[in-house]
Amino acid sequence: MKSQANSLLHFPAHRPRRMRRDDWSRRLMQENVLTASNLIYPVFLLDGAHQSESVTSMPGVNRLSLDLLFPVAEECVALGIPVLALFPVIDAALKTPDGKEACNPNGLIPRAVAELKKRFPELGIMTDVALDPYTSHGQDGVLDADNRILNDETTAILVAQALTQAQAGVDIVAPSDMMDGRIQKIREALEQQNLIHTRIMAYSAKFASAFYGPFRDAVGSAKNLGKADKKTYQMDSANTDEALREVALDINEGADMVMVKPGMPYLDIVRRVKDAFEYPTYAYQVSGEYAMLKAAALNGWLDHDSVMMESLLAFKRAGADGILTYFALEAARLLKSK
Ligand code: PBG
């Protein structure tokens, strides 16, 4: 590369295509690898038994009651997927302005966590810490008279929710609410209760995104939320420095892992976070990203398996250590078959 003269004498001096010529040499210089260990599988949980409902805007995704989730958990173990992330569909009758069902030790999530850990001790279980599936207004916190989210009052409920989940035996609590200071409060409470092994994956850089639409259909918070948005707590998609400040706070407050969300439209954030902090970094390929790829594949406009794997590898290239993705099961099956 140094000598111009040399490269002119032996044109072309460099033939990058040589290394792309054969499968073995392409493999030899592959910089990033996706494995099942990089995948976290988010699932939607229904109360009751023998219940399965498809989510219209997420083809291939079903809300399942716990009994029907057991075979899914078993397959995750068999395929080497390390973590299952649970999202509850809460009965409308249990939703309140303060979302206090989130702290019920006999609620859907704590019961599911205890059962799953009993049957699949080797499978990591993660739960969302946020109030939106439980509130009658679909916001992630409690509101003041002007319908603004109260930060510290919300955080107090989130601490109780996280403790309830940890006491049920969950491995990872994942605050997805974006309240200020909640990681510190949750970590302090866990330490005080001697729950020193509970990991915290912080949704640190979570953007106010329209890509969450299908998720809100899936957990049934869309109609409660109506036309309201989450811009007073989730981040403005115009910002990147702010994401680094949010990640710095969560690491200082005691997070074990940090997350960027959504995924594909925010890979620049993933890269900056990984480079700046060298910390376990995750990205969430959210419901709308899944819906886009599925819809195009179902129309025959994109090749399903190829775009799925290409999209997941992009997260690794951007520096993510793992990906929360609704493709987890399909991707792990494909990886195993190869
Ligand atoms: C709840 C939460 C959301 C998602 C994960 N946890 C929705 C939101 O913030 O409105 C979105 C996940 C997805 O779209 O796949 N706080």
Residues whose N, C-alpha, C, O or C-beta is under 5 A from the ligand:
A	BS01	PBG	A130 D132 D140 S176 F211 Y212 F215 V286 S287 G288
